[in-house]
Amino acid sequence: EEHNMFLDGLKVHGKGWKQIAQMIKTRTVVQIRTHAQKYFQKLSKAQQNGNHTEVTMDTRSGPATSTSTLPIAVQPAPHQKKKKKTTSKRKAAA
C-alpha cells in the first residue's frame, strides 16, 4: 500500500520527497529518499535485464510488485527549485 502511494507521489511530485512524505504519513523524508534510491536501482536493473515494466519491492506487508511506466530519471516537479552550483573560495593561510 505504501509503495503504491509512493508511486502515485512520484507521478504527481516527481522528486519532491517532502511532498511525497506528506502523502505517506508513516514515513520520513529520509525513508522516502532511501526507498526511491532502492526502487530506481531495481528498476534500472530490471530494464537492463529486458524487463521494462515490473519491479518487486520488499515492504513491511510483504513483496509489492509494481508495473511502472515511469522513466528511470524522474524529472523534478515544476514548483521545485533547482540548486545552484556554488564555488567556495578558501583563503590561503598566511
N, C-alpha and C positions, 0 to 999 in steps of 0.2 A: 504494500500500500504506500509506504513512504517513498519507495523507488519510483512508483508511478507519479506521485506528487512531484518528485524531483524532476522527472522528465517533463511534466507539464510546466514546471518552473523554468526549465531550460528553454522551452519553446517561447514562453512569454517574456522572460527577463534576460535571456542569453546568459552571460557570465555574471549576472548580478547576484552574487552569492548572498548578500544581505537580504535582498528581496525574496530569494528562494527560501532562506532560513525563516523569514517571516511567514511564509506559506506552510512550512513544516515546523510546527511549534515544538516538536520534541528533539530538534537538532540545532546545534550551534552553527555559526558561520564556518568555523574551522572544520567541523564534521562534514558540512556540505561540500567544502572545497576538497577535502580528502576523498569523499565519495566520488566527486566529479573526476578527480585525478585517476582513481582506480577504474571508473567507468570508461573514461576516454582511452585508457591503456587497453582495456579489454576490447573495446570497440575497434581500436586500431589493429589489434592482433587478429580479431575475427575477420576484419576486412583483408588483411594480408593473407589469411588462410582461405579466402574466397567466400566467406560467409558475410554478406554485406548488410544483413538486416537483424540478426538475432544475437543478443548478448545476455548471458545469465549472470546475475549478481547475487552473492550471498547476503541475506538480510536476517534480521532477528527472527522473523517468522518463517525462515527457510529460503530456498532459492527463488529469485524473481527473474523471470525471463521477459525481456522486452524486445519488441520488434521496433527498431529505431530507424527513422528516416532522417535523423539528424546528421549533418556532416560532422566529421571529426573536429574541425575547428569551428566552434560556435562563436559567432561574432558578438561583441559586446552590445548590450541594449543601447538604443539611441540616446537615452537620457543619462547614460554613464559618461563620466569624464575620463578621458584618456590621460594617463600620467605623462607628464613631460619629462624628457631626459634632461637631467641637470649635471653639469660638471662641477666638481668641487675642486677648489684651488687650495692647496696646502701651502702654508707659509713655511719657508725653509727656516730651520732653527739656526740662529746666528752664533 
